Amino acid sequence: MDLAYLNQIPAEEFIQRRQRVFEQMHDNSITVLFSACEQTRNNDCTYPFRQESNFWYLTGFNEPDSALVMIKKDGHTETCLFLRAKDPLMETWNGRRLGVNDAPSQLNIDNAYTIEDFRNKFATWVKEEHFDTLYIKTHQQKHAIPNADFCRNLFVNKQIIDLSHILDEMRLFKSRNEIALMQQAGQISALGHIRAMKETRPNRFEYEIASEMLHEFNRHGARYESYGSIVAGGNNACILHYTENDQPLKDGDLLLIDAGCEFAMYAGDISRTFPVNGKFSDAQRDLYNLVLDIQKYAIKHLIPGNCIQDVNDAIVRILVEGLVKLGIMQGDVDELIKTEAYRQFYMHGLGHWLGLDVHDVGSYSKNCDNGDRNSKRRDRPLEIGMVLTVEPGIYISENADVPEKYKGIGIRIEDNLLMTEYGNKVLTSAVPKEIDEIEALMQNT
């Protein structure tokens, strides 16, 4: 069974990733990582299977009910995979399995065993080899908790280290192969947004536009969305994670779409906001241009050596000055910033890491090496190889105490940035965001 079509990352890269984990493990230690499992949708039907990102990152293996074990003892290393056994009857009903015999050669691992043997084999290793340290994820998927607890119980009074400390930092910096896949994810996501602009018109439903995008993703080789698409017309755009997508689109409203495809496991993540009827009103133009100016400023300054926090602080001032100028906020700009009065209109951050997960892993704090991984300050200097989103927004509820013409307007503009030696590269630039470009595209369809 050739697995090359499944991952599109060379086999050598998975080997190199595991080697980097070994290099960071203490001697006389063992690492365990569990796959995702199939999730029940209803009765005996399951959701489409999506592998746990860390497990995929180290194995490229796309089956459920598996466990990866990495052993480092006296300078020697061994990689073992526990997986489902071959079963002709189950494979007839539910699809092919790799099986124990083919796993070592297909996945470039040392040994393979059935998943049913995991507990006995793991306990035997711990008992006979007297390991000092266990590397395991602190926060486990619900299905993996029993096996994770079993492993931890074998290391009572020994050292247990959160494996995420190693994997999060590795995944934060993208390889050349990962960047190529993320460029493709960004391009396909952009094509989906372009199709949405072309197909949007009054009285269509939000879910119709979502389906247009998914069709575009599919026909370019991306079978799934990287997250549940947000297709929010009018005041729905003021709900940040709106996913009902079940309302008709109204003439005169804006439509905010936050959507991206997953290509070869890597996420695209784009937001665009445009008029349902193809023409911005004056009030919509005012707010849209403010958000666009903010995003352009952020893109210019989100480069290696700078940090998200400093750029966010700068764009907050631009935001508040703009809202005061439009009469949406009143008062002294410095005081409005100090009291965070603007947060009723801009309540999220400027961006987040992007990769195998749409909200990808990695510390945002410059003190991550000192254990300050949960700091809310995003003051870590950006470095070459990082990928992040830049997504300022303004959200004015229909119940807000503002001039009537601005009520019920939500705007977000989001792109994906790769940090490079030359500054940054916008991976999602193919989809229009200038007002005249958007209007021309929509009116010429």
Salt bridges, closest charged atoms under 4 A:
GLU13 OE2 - ARG17 NH2 2.96
GLU52 OE2 - LYS137 NZ 3.16
GLU63 OE1 - ARG84 NH2 3.17
GLU91 OE1 - LYS86 NZ 3.12
ASP149 OD1 - ARG152 NH1 3.20
ASP168 OD2 - ARG373 NH2 3.19
GLU169 OE2 - ARG380 NH2 2.34
GLU178 OE2 - ARG17 NH2 3.49
GLU199 OE1 - ARG201 NH2 3.81
GLU199 OE1 - ARG204 NH1 3.55
GLU208 OE1 - ARG204 NH2 3.21
GLU212 OE1 - ARG195 NE 2.85
GLU212 OE2 - ARG204 NH2 3.27
GLU216 OE1 - ARG195 NH1 2.93
GLU216 OE1 - ARG219 NE 2.99
GLU216 OE2 - HIS220 NE2 3.15
ASP258 OD2 - ARG412 NH2 3.02
GLU262 OE1 - ARG50 NH2 2.95
ASP269 OD2 - HIS352 NE2 3.17
ASP334 OD1 - ARG317 NH2 2.65
ASP357 OD2 - ARG171 NH2 2.92
ASP360 OD1 - ARG171 NH2 2.74
ASP360 OD2 - LYS174 NZ 3.01
ASP379 OD2 - ARG377 NE 3.88
GLU391 OE2 - HIS352 NE2 3.00
GLU404 OE1 - LYS407 NZ 3.40
GLU414 OE2 - HIS352 NE2 3.96
ASP415 OD1 - ARG272 NH2 2.90
ASP415 OD2 - LYS433 NZ 2.92
GLU434 OE2 - LYS296 NZ 2.61
GLU439 OE1 - LYS279 NZ 3.52
GLU439 OE1 - ARG285 NH2 3.28
